Amino acid sequence: MRFDLSHVEAAAEVMGRAFWEYPFPAAFLPDEAERAEFYPHFWRLAIDLAIRHGESYATPNFEAVVNWESPGNALSEEQWVQSPHFDECMSNGGERPYPAAHQMEEMQKHNATMDHWYLQSIGVDPNQKGKGLASLLIQPMLERADAEALRVYLDTNTEDNISMYEHFGFRVVERADLPGYDYWNASMLREPR
């Protein structure tokens, strides 16, 4: 189901659980108490922006959530700042990942110069993994992108995710270390079929 701003809190809770151990946030907030404080603010901000500048979908009971930025809607810093969740995110640790997030944004600009759908984030509640929920949420947009003859872009930080996305037809177009952290980012692109 497509959801709206009234569902931001439910979606943020799922994403917080899904990304708890993910390399990007765990690297800049290794202290679990700080991460627990930061996550609700960050995910409310990210989901708010996806809803306002793209499309967000969830399974009926919010076991899984996906956020897309629509073609031609690459978010500007001004749009981030205008979100009602920006200040609370920045005052709760949001300034820490900025250099790495900026490099990821630059990688997208460099590797996806054409109109494209951007798979901003997808998260499955850890208790619901292995049930095909990620496929259930990703596949309809890939079919839509194919019908619209548009590419789909995403970035990821784990080998497991690279393998999963390759199954959907994505390929790695660039891989780079991110400044200040001991991990990397992979830009992945899927051509329309």
Steps between C-alpha positions, in 0.01 A plus 500: 500500500616852433516697823498867591632738765262362762703176493847650547535375858405138418734496200786656702470229764532224239797668333675550833477128575593399146812721487618455858819314400537643151859623435429865419320609818680251726834646389424858596299408811669192649356577844162325508342754737593785262371300204172430680463875558592595142309242297143620557598855397697390195236260370217749551702748291585250223145367473345847510720602206424182305126555538522867401736443204423147391297203610503276807341157534460246779357159557156515668630469858822695441727195511696654211535849350645636176571864413550627145605838364325563171678596176620859495456533876856468628484661840680827557651611828229768513230230491669313785514818708133578432379169643331538839728218623834653395583695817417212734717267291797738492482569873507125570815393312401579143811705429731199537425313177495812281838448319414140412142587403631782281733259318214255446294785352789591269531137389131502405542822300800352319358152436135579429508807280176412323144501637460206735313362797717498813449220748574716804448226758331170560472337838350176624435444869766247612225267631344491151808428285494211258133540407553675167381839626785694337413347163134574557582870545774539237356307205199727422722808468749315282212401270383860497850626420521250215165621363623861527838403343681642804808384685499428873788603724594400855799489726595239757779417742492118529599209280177318589295791369703515180414135434133559578476803269687320220215246512267790402724603209715769665873520436774678693620806306733643767635402836681747723621533858309761697695774681554459869365145529628149447244401240402560139204589283394326181299684235267260319298563187228299327422559134137477387394172343 
